[in-house]
């Protein structure tokens, strides 16, 4: 069975009929969009999407830092850059 990663779900046909209302009423929440009772997509508020992208970027940077933790440092003077 497919997991629904949102507290709110709506069918594609209902979303088409009421897009403005759905966006207004679910202002700060993710909405699962269903097609034949299966999740086809998610509708995310802009702020939530931006925060998610920032978090992913932070995780990618953390992985780079971990991968370089055991490298030998190279001393560089600022005027050499």
Phi, psi and omega in degrees: 000137183284136177280144175251114185268041178207151178281342182240136177226146180213146178285157178300319181296320176293323178297317179301320182288328190227037186305311181299318180294318180298314180298316182293317185282337181249035188321314186245016186235153174282148179234127174277131179256121186257141173233114185055045177063020174238144180293121178259331184192174174233142174254120183242140171298149183306315182298317179296317178297315180297318178296321178297316179295321176298318181295317178298319178297318177300318179294321177296318178295319178299321178295320177298315180299314180298319182291336181260003186300327184260008178287152177281126181291152177243126180282130182225136175273148181301321182288352176273348183280000000 
